[in-house]
Amino acid sequence: MSGVLGKVNAPEDIKRLSAEELKVLAAEIRELIIRVTSEKGGHLAASLGAVELAIALHYCLSSPKDKIIWDVGHQSYAHKILTGRKARFATLREMGGLSGFPNAGESVHDIFTSGHSATSISSALGLACSRDIQGENNKVVAVIGDSSLATGLAFEALNNGGHRKTDILVVLNDNEHSISKPVGAFSRYLNNLITNPLYNRVREETENLIKNIPGMGQTAYKTLKKFQEGLKNLILPGIIFEEMGFRYFGPVDGNDIEQIVAILRKILPFREPVLLHTVTKKGRGYKFAEEDPIKFHGVGAFDPATGKAAEEKGAKSFTAHFGAKMTALADKNKKIAAITAAMPQGTGLESFAEKFPDRFFDVGITESHAVTFAGGLAKGGLRPVVAIYSTFLQRAYDQIIHDVMLQDLPVVFCVDRAGLVGEDGPTHHGIFDIAYFRSMPRVVVMAPKDGLELEMMLEKSLEMKVPVAIRYPRGEAKQVVGASSTMPIEFGRSEKLRRGKDIAIIAVGSMVNKALGAADVLSKNSIESLVVNARFIKPLDTAMLEEVLGSYHTVFTVEEGVVAGGFGSSVLEFASRRPRTGAKVHCIGLPDEFIEHGSREELLRKYHMTSDEMAGNIMREIRGQ
Ligand SMILES: Cc1ncc(C[n+]2csc(CCOP(=O)(O)OP(=O)(O)O)c2C)c(N)n1
């Protein structure tokens, strides 16, 4: 690798570069990010916007002694490139290659493995307190986006940090975007700060004034400080960060290295909570991403010359089926409301939002609030449908139990990206939802085998007067061949899709099609399988289970989730309660470990969940008996 980037193998190499070279470095890093992302996909727009921040922070700090924590971590590509990973950057998001998020197992410069929003300030504060108690000497910096800063978790951390007066630096990377348009009062507040720099000018000037008065005594200093506070409140009443105990600096241009370095040099010596407000451009330096940062937030492969995504063929996604059905149902039923936590596009709710703006709620990155809020809507008489990715719904575990199940409210949870999501890796796989929902009283849990079944389940769930969760995976919702997807959903009943005398396979949702494929392979090896589409994870179809456990010696359950506490476990629990179960139940699913990144197909193969692998696994089990 030539150019300036060729000289940078570790963060300390940056410190030797001139101001001009730093600018060239930023351009070269951008080129590399665009090239690799266009091949591998990834989080392009946020990463492009944070290039100068990464350079300036590494220029002024000494990582890993000083800790830089990237919130979410989707903007950390430049940080990765600067911290000894430029040669491996071409393996981004590949199985065995670099992770698309900070990963503590990958580098000492990635302090935490992250991927969920708004954890950085709490983590930074914990590290800083640990440092202080042990008498160590370093800086801890959290870099957080404007939308992530508006979450409860971030506010809890600010509240705690400001009160403790702990030495941490929060760098607010304000690009005035979330994945989609930012929402909420706090976003408006930040916007006011950007557009009204008067406060900061006045503060700087009064501070200089105070400092430059010869022979300034303590009492006079305090009086003038008080005057400054009063002035501040007059000009911008209640400047939130200062009121919370953080010294506020900014806004500065976060894409101007010289500006950021100058201000960092000034504020890094402070031993108190400081918030530096930087303004950056999402997608900076790549025309198409600057013009459409929503599309380029997270992308698959694309042509860098045109910005066009590689042609997408194939069936409609589960998400698209959900979105279309929601709009159709809401047309007839005026009580249906839709809630998303900052992901209207990702969850397929764009057309609902357009058609029914009064009944559409984008509540920001606030999954816990989203769930409790849905409880309120339901109590008030509406039929709220909360669409959240499985992994992010983990945030709302308590709210689901306390504010929905315990209240017995008919909230419908549409749990998208349930299962292995692929390249985003362990922070994003949705593999725990069966286990957590299953343990909650009152809830009905369903999983569709294809898009049409998802639509029927959604309709059915809105007819019921209880909390319901429907889980479905990322990607295509190919209609299951030969299956009658129009067979009405009967409460608590499964459907038999294939008959066979040797073994039984009971499959959940996304695994039904794979199980049918496995049955074909097994049949070629003279093993005939009964294949059941469970449809309901909870309640169990006990009549079907009685029949299967009474008629087969070998039963397999298959689910795209962790085995521990999953659907298979509930079948085993049921079997253990029967007086005489001769059948041996094998649970196929994900092991008790965090699953790495890789394509969904590669991961399914690795965990024996493609049709071929499943059939091989089943044959090994049968022979091993
Ligand atoms: C708990 C959680 N919910 C949702 C997401 C999905 N998500 C990833 S980035 C993002 C937007 C973050 O916006 P901001 O903090 O402003 O950073 P930017 O992308 O603009 O740099 C969202 C909603 C997530 N990572 N974590």
The ligand as a MOL file (V3000), in Angstrom:
LIG
                    3D

  0  0  0     0  0            999 V3000
M  V30 BEGIN CTAB
M  V30 COUNTS 26 27 0 0 0
M  V30 BEGIN ATOM
M  V30 1 C -30.4070 -0.8500 20.3590 0
M  V30 2 C -30.2640 -0.6060 18.8850 0
M  V30 3 N -31.3560 -0.2980 18.1550 0
M  V30 4 C -31.2470 -0.0960 16.8240 0
M  V30 5 C -30.0370 -0.1830 16.2050 0
M  V30 6 C -29.9350 -0.0050 14.7020 0
M  V30 7 N -29.1340 1.1670 14.3760 0 CHG=1
M  V30 8 C -27.8590 1.0770 13.9970 0
M  V30 9 S -27.1670 2.5520 13.7080 0
M  V30 10 C -28.5940 3.3490 14.0410 0
M  V30 11 C -28.6640 4.8420 13.9320 0
M  V30 12 C -27.6950 5.4850 14.8250 0
M  V30 13 O -27.7980 6.8640 14.6670 0
M  V30 14 P -26.6750 7.8040 15.2540 0
M  V30 15 O -26.3690 7.4070 16.6390 0
M  V30 16 O -27.0920 9.1950 15.0330 0
M  V30 17 O -25.3940 7.4360 14.4030 0
M  V30 18 P -25.1300 7.6180 12.8220 0
M  V30 19 O -25.5310 6.3370 12.1640 0
M  V30 20 O -25.9300 8.7640 12.3390 0
M  V30 21 O -23.6700 7.8370 12.7360 0
M  V30 22 C -29.5990 2.4620 14.3960 0
M  V30 23 C -30.9920 2.8300 14.7230 0
M  V30 24 C -28.9220 -0.5170 17.0110 0
M  V30 25 N -27.7120 -0.6620 16.4770 0
M  V30 26 N -29.0620 -0.7090 18.3290 0
M  V30 END ATOM
M  V30 BEGIN BOND
M  V30 1 1 1 2
M  V30 2 1 2 3
M  V30 3 2 2 26
M  V30 4 2 3 4
M  V30 5 1 4 5
M  V30 6 1 5 6
M  V30 7 2 5 24
M  V30 8 1 6 7
M  V30 9 2 7 8
M  V30 10 1 7 22
M  V30 11 1 8 9
M  V30 12 1 9 10
M  V30 13 1 10 11
M  V30 14 2 10 22
M  V30 15 1 11 12
M  V30 16 1 12 13
M  V30 17 1 13 14
M  V30 18 2 14 15
M  V30 19 1 14 16
M  V30 20 1 14 17
M  V30 21 1 17 18
M  V30 22 2 18 19
M  V30 23 1 18 20
M  V30 24 1 18 21
M  V30 25 1 22 23
M  V30 26 1 24 25
M  V30 27 1 24 26
M  V30 END BOND
M  V30 END CTAB
M  END
